[in-house]
């Protein structure tokens, strides 16, 4: 796969609608051509302790951030008809579907591919686990700032360029 969009969401709490940041990396002809990051005011607008421990974001970071529909209006033209790639894609696809449904937005039929599943097929038991940082390292990419949505999306893109 040479043309795709790697995407990663972080959430404020257990609700899939609570996306609080998104990272997008666009790959064309096998190379990264664009990157985009935004904070998002989540719904519902509260942060669980555990989610904040993972990504470091708090309500203070996103209280003045745009709502999901405004952020998605900036992202969707960049995606066009490209497939979306995520590490553990059921989570990211679930977030996108939930946020779109919450705001009454029509699902445009995005197709998701999962680099975690691909890693299990390609690397199998060669790796001790198939977490993003482990697979990225196996593909020659050192993931820094894990759980920052753009850093994770770039790691996912690098994995996808190697194994999809």
N, CA and C atoms as an extended XYZ file, in Angstrom:
492
Properties=species:S:1:pos:R:3:atomname:S:1:resname:S:1:resid:I:1 pbc="F F F"
N         0.855       -1.175        0.000 N   UNK     1
C         0.000        0.000        0.000 CA  UNK     1
C         0.901        1.237        0.000 C   UNK     1
N         0.725        2.086       -1.006 N   UNK     2
C         1.585        3.266       -1.134 CA  UNK     2
C         0.876        4.563       -0.795 C   UNK     2
N        -0.452        4.558       -0.829 N   UNK     3
C        -1.236        5.753       -0.542 CA  UNK     3
C        -2.239        5.444        0.556 C   UNK     3
N        -2.121        6.144        1.682 N   UNK     4
C        -3.024        5.919        2.806 CA  UNK     4
C        -2.882        7.062        3.803 C   UNK     4
N        -3.741        7.038        4.812 N   UNK     5
C        -3.694        8.021        5.892 CA  UNK     5
C        -3.588        7.268        7.212 C   UNK     5
N        -2.511        7.485        7.941 N   UNK     6
C        -2.378        6.926        9.288 CA  UNK     6
C        -3.049        7.891       10.253 C   UNK     6
N        -3.832        7.339       11.188 N   UNK     7
C        -4.591        8.186       12.101 CA  UNK     7
C        -4.520        7.627       13.507 C   UNK     7
N        -4.505        8.524       14.478 N   UNK     8
C        -4.516        8.107       15.878 CA  UNK     8
C        -5.345        9.102       16.681 C   UNK     8
N        -6.227        8.560       17.532 N   UNK     9
C        -7.011        9.367       18.459 CA  UNK     9
C        -6.573        9.091       19.877 C   UNK     9
N        -6.639       10.100       20.710 N   UNK    10
C        -6.535        9.938       22.157 CA  UNK    10
C        -7.896       10.347       22.724 C   UNK    10
N        -8.290        9.712       23.825 N   UNK    11
C        -9.589       10.008       24.428 CA  UNK    11
C        -9.422       10.536       25.848 C   UNK    11
N       -10.414       11.315       26.268 N   UNK    12
C       -10.385       11.939       27.593 CA  UNK    12
C       -10.857       10.992       28.688 C   UNK    12
N       -11.703       10.058       28.313 N   UNK    13
C       -12.276        9.134       29.290 CA  UNK    13
C       -12.644        7.837       28.581 C   UNK    13
N       -13.460        7.009       29.209 N   UNK    14
C       -13.787        5.701       28.652 CA  UNK    14
C       -14.708        5.781       27.434 C   UNK    14
N       -15.371        6.892       27.244 N   UNK    15
C       -16.326        7.035       26.143 CA  UNK    15
C       -15.589        7.227       24.824 C   UNK    15
N       -15.983        6.477       23.809 N   UNK    16
C       -15.358        6.610       22.486 CA  UNK    16
C       -15.596        7.993       21.886 C   UNK    16
N       -16.665        8.665       22.298 N   UNK    17
C       -16.949       10.016       21.788 CA  UNK    17
C       -16.000       11.060       22.346 C   UNK    17
N       -15.226       10.704       23.356 N   UNK    18
C       -14.417       11.698       24.078 CA  UNK    18
C       -13.054       11.946       23.444 C   UNK    18
N       -12.985       11.928       22.114 N   UNK    19
C       -11.707       12.196       21.453 CA  UNK    19
C       -11.215       13.583       21.864 C   UNK    19
N        -9.965       13.646       22.301 N   UNK    20
C        -9.404       14.916       22.774 CA  UNK    20
C        -8.196       15.355       21.959 C   UNK    20
N        -7.697       14.468       21.102 N   UNK    21
C        -6.652       14.857       20.161 CA  UNK    21
C        -6.634       13.856       19.020 C   UNK    21
N        -6.128       14.335       17.886 N   UNK    22
C        -6.020       13.484       16.703 CA  UNK    22
C        -4.722       13.818       15.985 C   UNK    22
N        -4.077       12.785       15.485 N   UNK    23
C        -2.898       12.931       14.640 CA  UNK    23
C        -3.159       12.247       13.316 C   UNK    23
N        -2.772       12.891       12.231 N   UNK    24
C        -2.996       12.369       10.884 CA  UNK    24
C        -1.693       12.490       10.104 C   UNK    24
N        -1.305       11.407        9.449 N   UNK    25
C        -0.113       11.400        8.601 CA  UNK    25
C        -0.531       10.860        7.233 C   UNK    25
N        -0.330       11.661        6.204 N   UNK    26
C        -0.740       11.284        4.854 CA  UNK    26
C         0.467       10.767        4.091 C   UNK    26
N         0.295        9.579        3.507 N   UNK    27
C         1.357        8.917        2.751 CA  UNK    27
C         0.890        8.770        1.310 C   UNK    27
N         1.724        9.235        0.397 N   UNK    28
C         1.455        9.084       -1.040 CA  UNK    28
C         2.729        8.569       -1.710 C   UNK    28
N         2.535        7.622       -2.612 N   UNK    29
C         3.669        7.022       -3.326 CA  UNK    29
C         4.733        6.512       -2.366 C   UNK    29
N         4.295        6.036       -1.202 N   UNK    30
C         5.207        5.433       -0.244 CA  UNK    30
C         5.988        6.393        0.622 C   UNK    30
N         5.653        7.690        0.588 N   UNK    31
C         6.359        8.673        1.408 CA  UNK    31
C         5.399        9.610        2.124 C   UNK    31
N         5.811       10.092        3.274 N   UNK    32
C         4.982       11.021        4.045 CA  UNK    32
C         4.986       12.369        3.346 C   UNK    32
N         3.768       12.874        3.052 N   UNK    33
C         3.648       14.156        2.351 CA  UNK    33
C         2.971       15.227        3.201 C   UNK    33
N         2.307       14.837        4.285 N   UNK    34
C         1.614       15.821        5.120 CA  UNK    34
C         1.377       15.214        6.496 C   UNK    34
N         1.387       16.086        7.507 N   UNK    35
C         1.075       15.683        8.880 CA  UNK    35
C         0.171       16.747        9.481 C   UNK    35
N        -0.724       16.332       10.353 N   UNK    36
C        -1.658       17.279       10.947 CA  UNK    36
C        -2.024       16.809       12.342 C   UNK    36
N        -2.094       17.757       13.275 N   UNK    37
C        -2.423       17.447       14.668 CA  UNK    37
C        -3.388       18.497       15.186 C   UNK    37
N        -4.325       18.065       16.022 N   UNK    38
C        -5.209       19.025       16.667 CA  UNK    38
C        -5.686       18.477       18.005 C   UNK    38
N        -5.819       19.397       18.943 N   UNK    39
C        -6.558       19.102       20.161 CA  UNK    39
C        -8.039       19.222       19.820 C   UNK    39
N        -8.881       18.543       20.585 N   UNK    40
C       -10.327       18.547       20.372 CA  UNK    40
C       -10.996       18.669       21.731 C   UNK    40
N       -12.025       19.499       21.840 N   UNK    41
C       -12.802       19.555       23.075 CA  UNK    41
C       -13.671       18.294       23.111 C   UNK    41
N       -13.442       17.416       24.075 N   UNK    42
C       -14.129       16.123       24.061 CA  UNK    42
C       -15.587       16.204       24.505 C   UNK    42
N       -16.302       15.152       24.148 N   UNK    43
C       -17.653       14.953       24.672 CA  UNK    43
C       -17.738       13.519       25.165 C   UNK    43
N       -18.113       13.305       26.409 N   UNK    44
C       -18.336       14.307       27.442 CA  UNK    44
C       -17.011       14.949       27.871 C   UNK    44
N       -17.119       16.184       28.331 N   UNK    45
C       -15.925       16.981       28.596 CA  UNK    45
C       -15.418       16.796       30.025 C   UNK    45
N       -14.888       15.621       30.283 N   UNK    46
C       -14.173       15.376       31.539 CA  UNK    46
C       -13.056       14.382       31.252 C   UNK    46
N       -12.037       14.418       32.087 N   UNK    47
C       -10.878       13.551       31.907 CA  UNK    47
C       -10.792       12.560       33.052 C   UNK    47
N       -10.645       11.295       32.697 N   UNK    48
C       -10.410       10.300       33.735 CA  UNK    48
C        -8.926       10.346       34.120 C   UNK    48
N        -8.667       10.020       35.349 N   UNK    49
C        -7.293        9.988       35.855 CA  UNK    49
C        -6.418        9.108       34.970 C   UNK    49
N        -6.917        7.915       34.611 N   UNK    50
C        -6.095        6.961       33.871 CA  UNK    50
C        -5.788        7.444       32.467 C   UNK    50
N        -6.759        8.055       31.807 N   UNK    51
C        -6.491        8.560       30.466 CA  UNK    51
C        -5.441        9.665       30.503 C   UNK    51
N        -5.563       10.557       31.475 N   UNK    52
C        -4.568       11.626       31.616 CA  UNK    52
C        -3.189       11.035       31.903 C   UNK    52
N        -3.128        9.970       32.687 N   UNK    53
C        -1.846        9.330       32.961 CA  UNK    53
C        -1.210        8.793       31.681 C   UNK    53
N        -2.032        8.355       30.748 N   UNK    54
C        -1.516        7.800       29.495 CA  UNK    54
C        -0.979        8.897       28.585 C   UNK    54
N        -1.785        9.920       28.307 N   UNK    55
C        -1.382       10.910       27.299 CA  UNK    55
C        -1.019       12.278       27.854 C   UNK    55
N        -1.291       12.530       29.118 N   UNK    56
C        -0.886       13.792       29.734 CA  UNK    56
C        -1.820       14.967       29.497 C   UNK    56
N        -2.887       14.778       28.747 N   UNK    57
C        -3.807       15.881       28.476 CA  UNK    57
C        -4.824       16.034       29.598 C   UNK    57
N        -5.234       17.277       29.847 N   UNK    58
C        -6.253       17.583       30.846 CA  UNK    58
C        -7.285       18.521       30.228 C   UNK    58
N        -8.337       18.756       30.977 N   UNK    59
C        -9.388       19.649       30.497 CA  UNK    59
C        -8.829       21.046       30.208 C   UNK    59
N        -7.868       21.472       30.982 N   UNK    60
C        -7.245       22.773       30.752 CA  UNK    60
C        -6.656       22.866       29.335 C   UNK    60
N        -6.151       21.753       28.834 N   UNK    61
C        -5.558       21.734       27.491 CA  UNK    61
C        -6.599       21.886       26.388 C   UNK    61
N        -7.810       21.399       26.627 N   UNK    62
C        -8.784       21.317       25.538 CA  UNK    62
C       -10.037       22.163       25.722 C   UNK    62
N       -10.171       22.874       26.828 N   UNK    63
C       -11.388       23.665       27.036 CA  UNK    63
C       -11.624       24.700       25.938 C   UNK    63
N       -10.580       25.200       25.328 N   UNK    64
C       -10.749       26.187       24.258 CA  UNK    64
C       -10.497       25.587       22.878 C   UNK    64
N       -10.337       24.278       22.827 N   UNK    65
C       -10.105       23.597       21.551 CA  UNK    65
C       -11.418       23.510       20.769 C   UNK    65
N       -11.329       23.350       19.455 N   UNK    66
C       -12.539       23.210       18.654 CA  UNK    66
C       -13.239       21.877       18.925 C   UNK    66
N       -14.526       21.844       18.633 N   UNK    67
C       -15.291       20.603       18.725 CA  UNK    67
C       -14.947       19.700       17.549 C   UNK    67
N       -15.278       18.436       17.686 N   UNK    68
C       -14.945       17.443       16.675 CA  UNK    68
C       -15.376       17.833       15.256 C   UNK    68
N       -16.612       18.290       15.026 N   UNK    69
C       -17.001       18.593       13.640 CA  UNK    69
C       -16.097       19.626       12.964 C   UNK    69
N       -15.636       20.611       13.706 N   UNK    70
C       -14.745       21.619       13.131 CA  UNK    70
C       -13.386       21.008       12.780 C   UNK    70
N       -12.884       20.171       13.668 N   UNK    71
C       -11.601       19.511       13.408 CA  UNK    71
C       -11.730       18.573       12.216 C   UNK    71
N       -12.817       17.805       12.176 N   UNK    72
C       -12.976       16.839       11.089 CA  UNK    72
C       -13.169       17.540        9.750 C   UNK    72
N       -13.775       18.713        9.750 N   UNK    73
C       -13.938       19.480        8.509 CA  UNK    73
C       -12.579       19.863        7.926 C   UNK    73
N       -11.579       20.034        8.771 N   UNK    74
C       -10.225       20.334        8.296 CA  UNK    74
C        -9.487       19.079        7.842 C   UNK    74
N        -9.818       17.937        8.449 N   UNK    75
C        -9.121       16.683        8.128 CA  UNK    75
C        -9.693       15.997        6.900 C   UNK    75
N       -11.001       15.923        6.792 N   UNK    76
C       -11.626       15.081        5.763 CA  UNK    76
C       -11.204       15.415        4.333 C   UNK    76
N       -10.990       16.677        3.965 N   UNK    77
C       -10.518       16.916        2.596 CA  UNK    77
C        -9.127       16.338        2.338 C   UNK    77
N        -8.325       16.228        3.364 N   UNK    78
C        -6.976       15.665        3.218 CA  UNK    78
C        -7.033       14.161        2.993 C   UNK    78
N        -8.061       13.528        3.546 N   UNK    79
C        -8.201       12.076        3.442 CA  UNK    79
C        -8.681       11.669        2.063 C   UNK    79
N        -9.664       12.405        1.547 N   UNK    80
C       -10.231       12.016        0.260 CA  UNK    80
C       -10.736       10.591        0.339 C   UNK    80
N       -10.394        9.783       -0.611 N   UNK    81
C       -10.823        8.385       -0.627 CA  UNK    81
C        -9.754        7.421       -0.178 C   UNK    81
N        -8.725        7.923        0.486 N   UNK    82
C        -7.628        7.045        0.903 CA  UNK    82
C        -8.052        6.135        2.047 C   UNK    82
N        -7.493        4.925        2.109 N   UNK    83
C        -7.764        4.072        3.266 CA  UNK    83
C        -7.118        4.653        4.518 C   UNK    83
N        -7.729        4.383        5.659 N   UNK    84
C        -7.199        4.819        6.948 CA  UNK    84
C        -6.474        3.651        7.597 C   UNK    84
N        -5.342        3.935        8.199 N   UNK    85
C        -4.528        2.918        8.859 CA  UNK    85
C        -4.333        3.346       10.304 C   UNK    85
N        -4.511        2.403       11.214 N   UNK    86
C        -4.310        2.677       12.636 CA  UNK    86
C        -3.733        1.440       13.298 C   UNK    86
N        -3.017        1.650       14.382 N   UNK    87
C        -2.508        0.528       15.163 CA  UNK    87
C        -3.583        0.209       16.197 C   UNK    87
N        -4.152       -0.981       16.105 N   UNK    88
C        -5.364       -1.353       16.854 CA  UNK    88
C        -6.539       -0.548       16.296 C   UNK    88
N        -6.771       -0.722       15.010 N   UNK    89
C        -7.782        0.058       14.296 CA  UNK    89
C        -9.191       -0.033       14.871 C   UNK    89
N        -9.612       -1.141       15.525 N   UNK    90
C       -10.963       -1.114       16.096 CA  UNK    90
C       -11.168        0.031       17.089 C   UNK    90
N       -10.129        0.397       17.832 N   UNK    91
C       -10.246        1.525       18.757 CA  UNK    91
C       -10.443        2.832       17.992 C   UNK    91
N        -9.554        3.126       17.046 N   UNK    92
C        -9.607        4.400       16.335 CA  UNK    92
C       -10.848        4.496       15.446 C   UNK    92
N       -11.198        3.408       14.777 N   UNK    93
C       -12.423        3.421       13.982 CA  UNK    93
C       -13.635        3.608       14.889 C   UNK    93
N       -13.626        2.962       16.058 N   UNK    94
C       -14.719        3.121       17.014 CA  UNK    94
C       -14.855        4.556       17.494 C   UNK    94
N       -13.717        5.207       17.741 N   UNK    95
C       -13.748        6.622       18.149 CA  UNK    95
C       -14.326        7.488       17.042 C   UNK    95
N       -13.867        7.277       15.831 N   UNK    96
C       -14.341        8.081       14.712 CA  UNK    96
C       -15.834        7.872       14.482 C   UNK    96
N       -16.269        6.625       14.489 N   UNK    97
C       -17.698        6.339       14.298 CA  UNK    97
C       -18.540        6.960       15.416 C   UNK    97
N       -18.078        6.826       16.658 N   UNK    98
C       -18.839        7.343       17.800 CA  UNK    98
C       -18.927        8.863       17.757 C   UNK    98
N       -17.821        9.524       17.468 N   UNK    99
C       -17.830       10.989       17.415 CA  UNK    99
C       -18.719       11.471       16.277 C   UNK    99
N       -18.624       10.836       15.129 N   UNK   100
C       -19.464       11.239       13.998 CA  UNK   100
C       -20.939       11.023       14.318 C   UNK   100
N       -21.269        9.897       14.918 N   UNK   101
C       -22.667        9.622       15.278 CA  UNK   101
C       -23.173       10.630       16.304 C   UNK   101
N       -22.357       10.923       17.307 N   UNK   102
C       -22.757       11.876       18.343 CA  UNK   102
C       -23.117       13.236       17.746 C   UNK   102
N       -22.344       13.679       16.783 N   UNK   103
C       -22.577       14.991       16.184 CA  UNK   103
C       -23.484       14.933       14.954 C   UNK   103
N       -24.089       13.767       14.700 N   UNK   104
C       -25.026       13.649       13.583 CA  UNK   104
C       -24.373       13.745       12.218 C   UNK   104
N       -23.119       13.327       12.152 N   UNK   105
C       -22.375       13.366       10.894 CA  UNK   105
C       -22.513       12.024       10.179 C   UNK   105
N       -22.644       12.073        8.880 N   UNK   106
C       -22.802       10.854        8.093 CA  UNK   106
C       -21.472       10.120        7.960 C   UNK   106
N       -21.496        8.798        8.140 N   UNK   107
C       -20.301        7.972        7.963 CA  UNK   107
C       -20.032        7.837        6.470 C   UNK   107
N       -18.866        8.293        5.999 N   UNK   108
C       -18.607        8.287        4.559 CA  UNK   108
C       -18.035        6.976        4.013 C   UNK   108
N       -18.047        5.923        4.793 N   UNK   109
C       -17.577        4.629        4.301 CA  UNK   109
C       -16.075        4.446        4.334 C   UNK   109
N       -15.419        5.070        5.305 N   UNK   110
C       -13.969        4.899        5.424 CA  UNK   110
C       -13.620        3.425        5.587 C   UNK   110
N       -12.516        3.036        4.972 N   UNK   111
C       -11.989        1.675        5.102 CA  UNK   111
C       -10.760        1.747        5.995 C   UNK   111
N       -10.721        0.914        7.043 N   UNK   112
C        -9.601        0.891        7.982 CA  UNK   112
C        -8.752       -0.360        7.787 C   UNK   112
N        -7.441       -0.188        7.926 N   UNK   113
C        -6.492       -1.297        7.978 CA  UNK   113
C        -5.788       -1.207        9.325 C   UNK   113
N        -5.388       -2.353        9.857 N   UNK   114
C        -4.810       -2.394       11.198 CA  UNK   114
C        -3.362       -2.877       11.159 C   UNK   114
N        -2.444       -2.027       11.603 N   UNK   115
C        -1.036       -2.426       11.629 CA  UNK   115
C        -0.740       -3.409       12.760 C   UNK   115
N        -1.568       -3.429       13.791 N   UNK   116
C        -1.367       -4.414       14.858 CA  UNK   116
C        -1.668       -5.821       14.327 C   UNK   116
N        -2.788       -5.961       13.644 N   UNK   117
C        -3.122       -7.261       13.035 CA  UNK   117
C        -2.076       -7.653       11.997 C   UNK   117
N        -1.656       -6.685       11.190 N   UNK   118
C        -0.637       -6.968       10.174 CA  UNK   118
C         0.659       -7.421       10.830 C   UNK   118
N         1.020       -6.803       11.944 N   UNK   119
C         2.234       -7.194       12.655 CA  UNK   119
C         2.144       -8.639       13.137 C   UNK   119
N         0.993       -9.019       13.637 N   UNK   120
C         0.830      -10.413       14.089 CA  UNK   120
C         1.007      -11.388       12.926 C   UNK   120
N         0.493      -11.016       11.753 N   UNK   121
C         0.642      -11.882       10.575 CA  UNK   121
C         2.098      -11.927       10.106 C   UNK   121
N         2.744      -10.756       10.048 N   UNK   122
C         4.093      -10.667        9.478 CA  UNK   122
C         5.163      -11.150       10.449 C   UNK   122
N         5.088      -10.712       11.703 N   UNK   123
C         6.153      -11.003       12.657 CA  UNK   123
C         5.846      -12.156       13.597 C   UNK   123
N         4.584      -12.448       13.807 N   UNK   124
C         4.197      -13.561       14.665 CA  UNK   124
C         4.901      -13.546       16.008 C   UNK   124
N         5.498      -14.671       16.371 N   UNK   125
C         6.157      -14.813       17.678 CA  UNK   125
C         7.576      -14.260       17.699 C   UNK   125
N         7.999      -13.698       16.591 N   UNK   126
C         9.322      -13.060       16.547 CA  UNK   126
C         9.392      -11.893       17.543 C   UNK   126
N         8.254      -11.244       17.790 N   UNK   127
C         8.205      -10.108       18.712 CA  UNK   127
C         7.611      -10.535       20.050 C   UNK   127
N         8.056       -9.937       21.155 N   UNK   128
C         7.498      -10.294       22.466 CA  UNK   128
C         6.057       -9.813       22.622 C   UNK   128
N         5.679       -8.772       21.864 N   UNK   129
C         4.308       -8.257       21.857 CA  UNK   129
C         4.152       -7.453       20.568 C   UNK   129
N         2.969       -6.978       20.329 N   UNK   130
C         2.712       -6.233       19.098 CA  UNK   130
C         2.230       -4.816       19.404 C   UNK   130
N         2.740       -4.275       20.518 N   UNK   131
C         2.422       -2.885       20.864 CA  UNK   131
C         3.093       -1.965       19.843 C   UNK   131
N         2.552       -0.770       19.744 N   UNK   132
C         3.022        0.183       18.744 CA  UNK   132
C         4.522        0.421       18.821 C   UNK   132
N         5.043        0.678       20.013 N   UNK   133
C         6.463        0.986       20.123 CA  UNK   133
C         7.344       -0.212       19.769 C   UNK   133
N         6.881       -1.422       20.070 N   UNK   134
C         7.638       -2.634       19.755 CA  UNK   134
C         7.698       -2.855       18.251 C   UNK   134
N         6.551       -2.743       17.603 N   UNK   135
C         6.486       -2.968       16.156 CA  UNK   135
C         7.235       -1.861       15.417 C   UNK   135
N         7.081       -0.627       15.869 N   UNK   136
C         7.798        0.484       15.239 CA  UNK   136
C         9.308        0.244       15.303 C   UNK   136
N         9.801       -0.173       16.465 N   UNK   137
C        11.237       -0.440       16.614 CA  UNK   137
C        11.676       -1.557       15.661 C   UNK   137
N        10.857       -2.598       15.538 N   UNK   138
C        11.179       -3.709       14.628 CA  UNK   138
C        11.259       -3.217       13.174 C   UNK   138
N        10.483       -2.186       12.864 N   UNK   139
C        10.477       -1.610       11.513 CA  UNK   139
C        11.510       -0.504       11.349 C   UNK   139
N        12.358       -0.312       12.378 N   UNK   140
C        13.437        0.654       12.281 CA  UNK   140
C        13.075        2.077       12.654 C   UNK   140
N        11.952        2.250       13.337 N   UNK   141
C        11.515        3.595       13.732 CA  UNK   141
C        11.458        3.683       15.251 C   UNK   141
N        12.122        4.682       15.820 N   UNK   142
C        12.103        4.873       17.270 CA  UNK   142
C        10.972        5.830       17.612 C   UNK   142
N         9.979        5.314       18.311 N   UNK   143
C         8.820        6.119       18.705 CA  UNK   143
C         9.152        6.913       19.952 C   UNK   143
N         9.131        8.221       19.813 N   UNK   144
C         9.294        9.112       20.960 CA  UNK   144
C         7.949        9.776       21.184 C   UNK   144
N         7.660       10.140       22.416 N   UNK   145
C         6.393       10.786       22.773 CA  UNK   145
C         5.193        9.866       22.529 C   UNK   145
N         5.346        8.587       22.895 N   UNK   146
C         4.250        7.632       22.747 CA  UNK   146
C         2.999        8.187       23.426 C   UNK   146
N         1.865        8.018       22.791 N   UNK   147
C         0.545        8.505       23.203 CA  UNK   147
C         0.333        9.979       22.917 C   UNK   147
N         1.229       10.594       22.170 N   UNK   148
C         0.917       11.871       21.530 CA  UNK   148
C         0.345       11.450       20.176 C   UNK   148
N        -0.854       11.925       19.845 N   UNK   149
C        -1.562       11.405       18.677 CA  UNK   149
C        -0.750       11.514       17.385 C   UNK   149
N        -0.039       12.600       17.181 N   UNK   150
C         0.732       12.725       15.944 CA  UNK   150
C         1.939       11.792       15.944 C   UNK   150
N         2.604       11.658       17.070 N   UNK   151
C         3.749       10.737       17.149 CA  UNK   151
C         3.296        9.304       16.889 C   UNK   151
N         2.166        8.927       17.464 N   UNK   152
C         1.647        7.572       17.251 CA  UNK   152
C         1.205        7.367       15.805 C   UNK   152
N         0.588        8.385       15.201 N   UNK   153
C         0.173        8.269       13.797 CA  UNK   153
C         1.398        8.128       12.891 C   UNK   153
N         2.467        8.858       13.206 N   UNK   154
C         3.673        8.719       12.382 CA  UNK   154
C         4.292        7.331       12.544 C   UNK   154
N         4.328        6.819       13.771 N   UNK   155
C         4.851        5.463       13.978 CA  UNK   155
C         4.011        4.453       13.196 C   UNK   155
N         2.717        4.622       13.237 N   UNK   156
C         1.819        3.740       12.487 CA  UNK   156
C         2.102        3.830       10.991 C   UNK   156
N         2.292        5.040       10.493 N   UNK   157
C         2.604        5.219        9.068 CA  UNK   157
C         3.906        4.507        8.710 C   UNK   157
N         4.913        4.651        9.559 N   UNK   158
C         6.211        4.004        9.291 CA  UNK   158
C         6.064        2.481        9.273 C   UNK   158
N         5.262        1.951       10.186 N   UNK   159
C         5.011        0.503       10.204 CA  UNK   159
C         4.303        0.093        8.920 C   UNK   159
N         3.259        0.830        8.569 N   UNK   160
C         2.477        0.491        7.382 CA  UNK   160
C         3.337        0.526        6.114 C   UNK   160
N         4.237        1.489        6.034 N   UNK   161
C         5.120        1.583        4.865 CA  UNK   161
C         6.030        0.357        4.761 C   UNK   161
N         6.312       -0.259        5.904 N   UNK   162
C         7.185       -1.446        5.914 CA  UNK   162
C         6.433       -2.741        5.649 C   UNK   162
N         5.233       -2.891        6.232 N   UNK   163
C         4.623       -4.226        6.225 CA  UNK   163
C         3.275       -4.331        5.510 C   UNK   163
N         2.684       -3.235        5.105 N   UNK   164
C         1.393       -3.355        4.390 CA  UNK   164
C         1.611       -3.297        2.896 C   UNK   164
